[in-house]
Amino acid sequence: MIDSDPTGPFRYPVSDIKDQDEAPQGIMPSQTVGPYVHIGLTTPGAENLIDEDAMSFAAGDVIEVTFSVTDGAGHRVKDAMIELWQADGDGIYPSPLDERSDEGSLKGWNPLLGAGIGRGMVDDDGEVTFRTRRPGATPATADGATDHATDHATQEAPHLKVGVFARGILERLYTRAYFPGAELGENLDEDPVLAVVPEDRRARLVLTEESTNAYRMDIVLQHDDASAETPFFQV
């Protein structure tokens, strides 16, 4: 689902200034993504979220996650870029936005884009593989806001936050990649965010385990069968 209302609460006010030299600093308004969207956005090695020189610091098993993006015609999108943000194996986001985070939780992550953040372009086959750590369950309230409670009923199951960029997409698409499994605190049926997704589409947000510590998600932007499309969130 995409927020298409230009006057909506999540939009930055549209400026009527005609000369860019007169424009104040601030958030840029949404605009069509052009063919050179990736210039300056991709950094070699940013698909690896792990600091190889500090492997012992960050919590969570080392995993690989492969993504592909398919358009409405069933073709791979060859210029897609995927961005990830995630918690560590203890369910702590390595960010000042998470009050549980400290200097120790920032270690062990590749610092190229910031701890817990990855970004990668798809290859000629329309795929990109990230090397990262399996996240833990994260505390949340029923509406998905951070609460840091310990009640498993208010926890979000382990997942990766996923952003999709590509030429022609008007706005970045937000989705999630959940890990299969129903361990304590990881029950997908109890996840408050996944619960807002129609039941017949939830499986589209669950990674496929291809082998030990290797996962895959095929993102479908559009399909004649709505249940085959990847759900996106209004953020």
N, C-alpha and C positions, 0 to 999 in steps of 0.2 A: 504494500500500500504506500502510495506516494502523496505527500502533502502538495496539492496543486493550487491551493488558494494563496495568491500573492499577498493577501491582507491578513493571512493567518497569524496566530500568536507566535509561531516558530520562525517567522520571516523577519529579516532585518528591514527596516523602513526603506522604501525606494526613494533615492535622492533625485531632486529635480535640477541639480547642478549640471550644467552643460559642459563646462571645462574641467577636465580632470585635475588641473593645477589648483582649482579652488576647492576640491573635495577634501574633507577632513579625513584623517586616518580612522579606520574602522573595519568592520566586517564587509567583505564584498558581497553584492547581491548574487543570487543564483542566475546562471546563464547557461546557454547551450554549450555542452562540452565539444570542443573542436578537435581536429585531427592531431594537434600537438599538445594534448592535455597532459601527457606524461613527462614532458620536459621539466626538469627540476623536481619532479615528484619521486622518481625512482632513484634509489641509491644501490650500487652494486653490493651484494651481500646482505641486503636488508630482508631477504627471505629467511635468513637464519636469525632467529630471535635470541639465540644462546651465545653468551660470551664463552668461547671455547677455553679461555685462560682462567675462567672462574667457575668451572663446572660444578664444584661442590657447594656453591652458595645457594642458588635458587632451588626451591622445592618442586618436585614433580618429575615423573619419568620422561626421558627424552623420546619424542615422537616425531613422525613426519606426517604432514597433512597435505594432500593434493587437491587442488580445485580446478574445475573447468567451468566455462560459461557458454551457454547455448542460447541462440536467439529464437524468435518465433518461427523461423523457417527450418529449424532443426540444425542450423550450422553453428560451428564453434565460432565464438567471438575472438578473433586473433589479436585484437588490440586491447583486451581487457586488463585492468589492473586490480588486484585484490589487496585489501588492507585488513590487518588483524589487530585486535586489542584484547588482552586477556589477563586473567588472574594467574597466580602461581599455583603450585600443587597444594598449598594450604588455603586456597580460596582468597588470597589477599592480592589486591591490585597494587602493583609497584608504582604507586602514584600518590602525591599529596592529597588527592581527592578521597583516598581511602584512609581514614584516621588510624587504621591498624598498621598502616605501612610505616616502616622505619628505614634507616640507612641500610640495614642488613637485607631487607626485602628488595632493595634496588640493585643488589649485587647479583652477578650471575647472568645478567641480561645483556644482549648486544646493545651498546649505547648509540648506534647509528641514528635511530629515529626516536629513541626513548625507551625506557624499560617496558617490556611487555607489548611493544608495538612492532609490527612487521608489515612490509609492503613489497609486492612483487608483480612483475609483468608476466603474462602468459607467454609460453614459447610458441614455436611454429605449429605445434600440435594443439595449441589452445589450452595448455595446462601450466600450472605453476605449483611447485611443491615448497612448503615451509617446513623448516626444522625448528621445533620448539619444545615446550614442556606441557605435559598433560595437566590442565588446570583442575583445581578442586572445586567443590560446591561453594557458592558465594551467598552470604546472607542477603535477604531482600524482604521487603514488605509485599503485600498482595499486589500492589501496583508497580512493582519492579524497582522501587526506590531503595537505596541503601539503608539498612536498619541495624546491621551488625548484631542481630539477635542470634541466639544459639538454637532456637527451636527449628528442627529439621523441616517442619511444615512450612516455614517461611524462607527456606533456602532455594536458590536457583540451582538447578543441576549443572554440572560442569559443562562449559560451553566456550566457544570462541565468538567474539563479536566480529562480524564480517562486513566490510564496506566494498561495494562493487563500483568501479569506474569504467567507462568505455565511451568511445566516440558516439555521439548521438543521444546519449542518456542525459536528460535535462538536469537531473539531480543525482547525487550519490545515492545508491540503494543500500539500505541497511538490512542485514539479516543475521541469523545466528547459526552456528554449527554445534549441535549437541553431541555428546559422546554416548554411545550405547552402553547400557548397563543399568542395574537397579540396586546398587549398593546403598548402604545407609547414607542418607543425605543426597543421593544421586538419582532418586526415583523420578523419572521423567513425568510421571503422572501427577506429581506434586509440584512441578515447576509452575510458578504463578504467571510467568510470561508465556510459556508454551501453552498454557491453558486458554489463552485468548485466541489462539489459532484454531480454526475449524479442525475437528478431529481427523477428517479424511486427508488433511494436508500436513499434519504434524510430522509424518515420516520424512517429508522433504527436508526437514531441518535436522535430521539425525545422520551423523556421519556413518559411512560404511567402513567396517574394519576389514581391510584387505589382507593384512597379516599382522603379526605381533607388533604393536606400536606403530602401525602404518594405517592411515585412514584416508578417506576420499569423500568429496562432496561435489556433485555435478549440479551447478546452479542453472536453472532454466528460467529465462527472463519472461517468456511468453509461450503459451501452448493452448491449443483448441480445447483441451481438457483442463479445466482450472485446477483440478486436484494434482495435475502433473507439474504445475508451476511452483517455483520456490516462493514461499511467502516472504514479503518484505514488511518492515515495520516503519511506522511514522514516528520519527525521532526529532 
